[in-house]
Amino acid sequence: MRTYPHHLTTDLPVLPVPRLAESLERYRKSAAAVLDAAGEADVNQAIADFAIGVAPALQQTLEEYAQTLSQSGSNWIAEQWLERALQNRQPLLLSSNVTYQLNLPTEATRARRVVELLQRIGTIHIQQAKRATPEELNAQGQRLSMDGWACFNGGIRTPAADEDVWMRAGTGATYRTIGVLHLGRMWEIPLTGSEGKLLNAEQLQASIEYVLSQTQPAQSSFAGFSTLGSAILAEQAPWRNEAHRSTFDRLVNMLFTITLDPNGEEDDQTLLRWAFHPGNAWAYKPISYQVSLDTNMMTAHVEHSVLEAGTLATAVTRMQQVDTTMLDTQSDSTLPRATELTWPDNDYDLTDYYTTANTLKTERVLVRRDQHLPYEMPDDALTHLILMIAQQLTFGSIRAHRHDIDMRHFRAGRSDTLRPVTLEAVSFVEHLVRDNATVNQLHAALKAHGEWVQATANGQAFDRHFFMLQHIGAELGGANAALFNEHTDARQDFLTVTCAGGSNAFIRAIAAPSVEHGFHIHYTPVTAGTEFLVTWVDGAPQAEALYRNLQPAAEILYDFIATLDPIHSL
């Protein structure tokens, strides 16, 4: 039986069901932005057929379901969205997991660096184990759902037939442990003692130094086979044998795992390796930290079915604020320094996985960003325009972007999908590339973007709405409607775009593209401009041209903006 989601903030505003007519109109416009005239006509017909057919019955059923779920502390999308995530049979590293490079520098190196990080990280996880995590607010002062914090108490996603199962960790803060991966070997070390307090620095350091002194690499990586995906592991996992169940139970109850890499550098290749290569994380653990011993490189590898980036960013911000000199710690001489965990007969063939993982490529590009503009323009809107201009320069056309917006201010809220490629943005970009754009076209593009952001933040986007209508249609009829299955370009994630969200918790993030020949792009505003980290699968058409066109795209946009008169305010 699945134990997630479990809802920790049940008194937040109810997530509204989007209005059917508005979702259909928003989808019509989004489709028109990325389709030719024939495709647009087909979508318009599909919308009309759906609206006069099964749509009203599906919408009414969804509204009734939403009312029932809100009373339980959930919302109308949370259960099915998680279910879809848990039905992913593919290797998680190559499909849904995300690796965030964290801004947690230390002056110390080696064991002392690890100890400081464990103090910062451990403090936040122990708070959740005690159910003492402070309330989270967003920039507008709105209370946010605390559901995502549950996984800071540990737990694990477990491969199972058809749909994976979430297993919770034990409760409380006493005698909690973590997993330390080093040279492919897994060590369980104590983090708290009998009083439920973080162990003191001396005891933590003794454990870490012991692990680092074990210089013989694993014959077969403890965590490597977790990359294979549930299609294989649901049937072939070692914990299916009762004799090995205790090892898996210990993994479940660990607050987190941390990988110590003596070869980690502050570069893109380390990030690429940590994100996609086997053995650097237990792929099904909600959070697996990865640490370089001698540089400030550090990441959090996230299993994305239960944790949103916003929750992680807040946690990292709180880690930054921990005063390690004022911690209330304990020593416990009864605890072991470290206990090695092993899997017998760990002889999984990772050849095919390695072949696929090695096709992932990434490139970092720094582009111009003018900070002194004629008037206020949203940075995210300008960033998406740069990505559209680069597409236009590369392919002569523009395909759909996906950018998730935080929805945790709603009951059981997570995120919803912003679709930044609008008719107005495409019109502006096409004219801009031809050097005949007007200020009114720019204003129209920025206005359309702002309206989309507001609609998404208010629960009125169409992606999740359509997903649930189709889900209900599988029972009532209508799941095979042309609206859901034909000319769906506007719902394809050619560019999956993420950002640091105004936080200094993340330096950058990397994940596999969502669709074949697509791209994952993370952008970070920095002092010198905007940094893009572009990730793709080798063989994606004109990938090099796309990332090389980001710089000229930014020049074209900001050169145009520089010509504007400040009186033309939005």
Helices and strands as residue ranges (DSSP letters): H 20-34, H 37-52, H 55-71, H 78-86, G 92-94, E 98-102, H 110-129, G 147-153, E 156-158, E 165-167, E 177-182, E 185-190, E 198-199, H 201-213, G 224-228, H 230-236, G 238-240, G 242-244, H 245-253, E 257-261, H 268-276, E 287-292, E 298-302, H 309-320, G 324-326, E 329-330, E 339-341, H 351-357, E 360-367, H 379-395, E 401-406, E 415-418, H 423-433, H 439-457, H 463-476, H 482-485, G 489-491, E 495-499, E 506-510, E 519-526, E 529-537, H 543-548, H 550-562
